[in-house]
Amino acid sequence: MTIDIIQLSSAIILIIAVLLQRRGAGLGSAFGGQGNVYRTKRGMEKYLFVLTIILAVIFLSISLVNIIF
């Protein structure tokens, strides 16, 4: 029961973290949007990127623990 609550809350926080990230070039470059511009992540953008990776690892590990038990 507790594992389910932790998994649900980590999933919601992970979704929010992914939605907060800026949209990349995606299909915009195909229609004349951004070109091949390489830039580094700085400040809050880098923090959010690292947080998203950490949350994904937490969610995956909790999911595996939930399958085992």
Buried (B, 14 or more C-beta within 10 A) or exposed (E): EEEEEBBEEBBEBBEEBEEEEEEEEEEEEEEEEEEEEEEEEEEEBEEBEEBBEEBBEBBEEBBEEEEEE
